[in-house]
């Protein structure tokens, strides 16, 4: 068996997302499977080194996963030819400087979103990566979720007929830390530290809408800070300065209307933490993270408005759950495998820094719409 051993600098994986999704469920899962098979006689074997600012956390994380390589010296890693790939899962406000260093060092770059705090910085990364001719990619995990893959199948097979609208509901109740511990880090609610549900989630909504439903023509967004004070990881109360909810409407070039509610201050009474309802002339579907239910036009009930009696229709009963006709792997792992194949085999990887910059653009325009209380156009991205 021919092994393509590839060193990967994993910077910032001591955080929740980096540890769980990128290290444990992606990188270590690939290693435990014996590497990524690319042909009957070839396999890609990742060789990660953990990088961060806290040596104690790095040592503990490495030991937990049976790794021996970790360091706080990013520059030394970037100068080492044994590590041709750089991955960044740091706080967003630390990402640009590190990614620029990796590009200058000639590394292939793969990073979490948002790729930057500002569109100007995101475009700088695009220009420098393209000038250096380094391979690059951005995490766009939701495209690889089982529920959205099922939705994509329905779109590709014209189940909906003409798509009319999309309704997205995302979020859950994040405790303020006073009566129960907060489930998310405190920086999420501090604007000065890069917190903002608009900056976070509109990057997701950009690639979901673009890849499933088409380009966005214009948008309107209203943000909110529903919870004013929370308690941080040390037990100290602090004032929240970032938006924790956003209500966005997107007009697509095709005429389809998409509306997405995003909130850390909503209690869930729906099928999943994320649901997308797509309505079309011939049918509708509601996709969650893993499942998708459908209702064809021929099976749609005929309600009659009468608020004086209980409804005779069980509106949940008229939907059919799509089967699991294949085995779905972890969404982050799937995209990691595609990126590794891109690096080693030069296979296509369209989810690059340009696509990541589009997400930052949408977030900036949403913040602008909220500030000015008006609709804004979404122009083509000029690198």
Residue pairs with C-beta under 8 A, 6 or more apart in sequence:
1 41
1 42
1 43
2 41
2 42
2 43
3 35
3 42
3 43
3 44
3 45
4 38
4 42
4 43
4 44
4 45
4 344
5 45
5 47
6 44
6 45
6 46
6 47
6 84
6 85
6 340
6 343
6 344
7 47
7 48
7 49
7 80
7 82
7 83
7 84
7 85
8 27
8 46
8 47
8 48
8 49
8 83
8 85
8 86
8 87
9 48
9 49
9 51
9 74
9 77
9 78
9 83
9 85
9 86
9 87
9 102
9 107
10 18
10 22
10 23
10 27
10 48
10 49
10 50
10 51
10 87
10 89
11 51
11 52
11 74
11 86
11 87
11 88
11 89
11 90
11 98
12 18
12 51
12 52
12 88
12 89
12 90
12 91
12 94
13 19
13 22
13 23
13 50
13 52
13 61
13 87
13 89
14 50
14 52
14 54
14 57
14 58
14 61
15 89
15 90
15 91
15 185
16 185
17 89
17 112
18 89
18 112
19 61
21 141
21 330
21 332
22 87
22 89
22 332
22 336
23 48
23 50
23 61
23 65
24 65
25 330
25 332
25 333
26 330
26 332
26 333
26 336
27 46
27 48
27 336
28 65
29 330
29 333
30 36
30 46
30 333
30 336
30 337
30 340
31 45
31 46
34 43
35 43
35 44
35 45
35 46
36 43
36 44
36 45
36 46
36 337
36 340
36 341
37 43
38 44
38 341
38 344
38 345
44 340
44 341
44 344
46 340
47 69
47 82
48 67
48 69
49 69
49 70
49 71
49 77
49 83
50 58
50 61
50 62
50 67
50 69
50 70
50 71
51 58
51 70
51 71
51 72
51 73
51 74
51 77
52 58
52 70
52 72
53 72
54 72
55 70
55 72
58 70
58 71
58 72
59 70
61 67
61 70
62 68
62 69
62 70
71 77
74 98
74 101
75 101
77 83
78 86
78 101
78 102
78 105
78 107
79 105
83 107
84 107
84 108
84 343
85 107
85 108
85 109
85 110
85 343
86 98
86 99
86 102
86 105
86 107
86 108
86 109
86 110
87 109
87 110
87 111
88 95
88 98
88 99
88 102
88 109
88 110
88 111
88 112
89 111
89 112
90 98
91 187
91 193
91 194
92 114
92 116
92 117
92 194
92 199
93 117
93 193
93 194
95 111
95 112
95 115
95 116
96 115
96 116
96 117
96 121
96 124
96 125
99 109
99 111
99 115
99 125
100 124
100 125
100 128
102 109
103 109
103 125
103 128
103 129
103 132
103 134
103 136
104 128
104 132
106 132
106 134
107 134
108 134
108 135
108 136
108 343
109 129
109 134
109 135
109 136
109 137
109 353
110 136
110 137
110 138
110 139
110 336
110 339
111 137
111 138
111 139
111 356
112 138
112 139
113 138
113 139
113 140
113 203
113 204
113 356
113 359
114 122
114 199
114 200
114 203
114 356
114 359
114 360
114 363
115 122
115 125
115 138
115 353
115 356
115 357
115 359
115 360
116 122
116 124
116 125
116 357
116 360
117 194
117 199
117 360
118 360
118 364
119 357
119 360
119 361
119 364
122 353
122 356
122 357
122 360
122 361
123 357
123 381
123 383
125 353
125 357
126 353
126 354
126 357
126 383
127 383
129 136
129 352
129 353
130 383
135 342
135 343
135 349
136 352
136 353
137 335
137 339
137 342
137 349
137 351
137 352
137 353
138 351
138 352
138 353
138 355
138 356
138 359
139 332
139 335
139 351
140 204
140 207
140 211
140 335
140 351
140 355
140 356
141 331
141 332
141 335
142 148
142 204
142 207
142 208
142 274
142 331
143 207
143 208
143 211
143 331
143 335
143 351
144 331
144 332
144 334
144 335
145 289
145 290
145 331
146 289
146 290
146 291
146 324
146 328
147 272
147 274
147 276
147 287
147 288
147 289
147 290
147 291
147 292
148 208
148 212
148 276
148 287
149 328
150 287
150 291
150 292
150 322
151 212
151 276
151 278
151 285
151 287
151 292
152 212
154 160
154 278
154 283
154 285
154 292
154 294
155 163
155 212
155 213
155 278
158 282
159 280
159 282
159 283
159 285
159 294
159 296
160 278
160 279
160 280
160 281
160 282
160 283
160 284
160 285
161 280
161 281
161 282
161 283
161 297
162 280
162 281
162 282
163 213
163 254
163 256
163 278
163 279
163 280
164 256
164 257
164 279
164 280
164 281
165 256
165 257
165 258
165 259
165 278
165 279
166 209
166 213
166 256
166 257
166 258
166 259
166 276
166 277
166 278
166 279
167 258
167 259
167 260
167 276
167 277
167 279
168 205
168 208
168 258
168 259
168 260
168 261
168 274
168 275
168 276
168 277
169 260
169 261
169 270
169 274
169 275
170 201
170 260
170 261
170 262
170 263
170 273
170 274
170 275
171 197
171 245
171 261
171 262
171 263
171 264
171 265
171 266
171 268
171 273
172 264
172 266
172 267
172 268
172 273
173 264
173 265
173 266
173 267
173 268
174 182
174 183
174 184
174 227
174 244
174 264
174 265
175 181
175 182
175 183
176 182
176 227
176 229
176 230
176 231
177 230
177 231
177 232
177 237
178 230
178 231
178 237
182 230
182 231
182 232
184 264
185 233
186 230
186 232
186 233
186 238
187 193
187 194
187 195
188 195
188 197
188 200
188 242
188 264
189 195
189 227
189 230
189 238
189 240
189 241
189 242
189 244
189 264
190 238
190 240
190 241
190 242
191 241
191 242
192 241
195 241
195 242
196 242
196 243
196 363
196 367
197 223
197 242
197 243
197 244
197 245
197 246
197 262
197 263
197 264
198 221
198 223
198 243
198 246
198 262
198 363
198 366
198 367
198 370
199 363
199 367
201 246
201 260
201 262
202 221
202 246
202 248
202 262
202 359
202 362
202 363
202 366
203 356
203 359
203 360
203 362
203 363
204 359
205 248
205 250
205 258
205 260
205 262
205 362
206 216
206 358
206 359
206 361
206 362
206 363
207 351
207 355
207 358
207 359
208 276
209 216
209 250
209 252
209 258
210 216
210 355
210 358
213 252
213 254
213 256
213 258
214 252
214 253
214 254
214 256
215 252
215 253
215 378
216 250
216 251
216 252
216 253
216 258
216 362
216 378
217 251
217 252
217 253
217 377
217 378
218 250
218 251
218 375
218 376
218 377
218 378
219 248
219 249
219 250
219 251
219 362
219 365
219 366
219 369
219 375
219 376
219 378
220 248
220 249
220 369
220 374
220 375
220 376
221 246
221 247
221 248
221 249
221 365
221 366
221 367
221 369
221 370
222 246
222 247
222 248
222 370
222 373
223 243
223 245
223 246
223 247
223 366
223 367
223 370
224 243
224 244
224 245
224 246
224 247
225 240
225 241
225 242
225 243
225 244
225 245
226 244
226 245
226 263
226 265
227 240
227 244
227 264
227 265
228 239
228 240
229 237
229 238
229 239
229 240
230 237
230 238
230 240
231 237
231 238
232 238
243 370
244 263
244 264
244 265
245 261
245 262
245 263
245 264
245 265
245 266
246 260
246 261
246 262
246 263
246 366
246 370
247 259
247 260
247 261
247 262
248 259
248 260
248 261
248 262
248 366
249 257
249 258
249 259
250 257
250 258
250 259
250 260
251 257
252 258
271 286
271 288
271 291
271 293
272 288
272 289
272 290
272 291
273 288
273 289
274 288
274 289
275 286
275 287
275 288
276 286
276 287
277 284
277 285
277 286
278 284
278 285
278 286
278 287
281 297
282 296
282 297
283 294
283 295
283 296
283 297
284 294
284 295
284 300
285 292
285 293
285 294
285 295
286 292
286 293
286 319
290 328
291 321
291 322
292 321
292 322
293 319
293 320
293 321
293 322
294 319
294 320
294 322
295 318
295 319
295 320
299 318
299 320
300 318
301 313
301 315
301 318
303 311
303 313
335 351
338 347
338 349
339 349
341 347
341 349
342 348
342 349
354 381
354 383
357 381
357 383
358 381
361 378
361 381
362 378
365 376
365 378
368 376
369 375
369 376
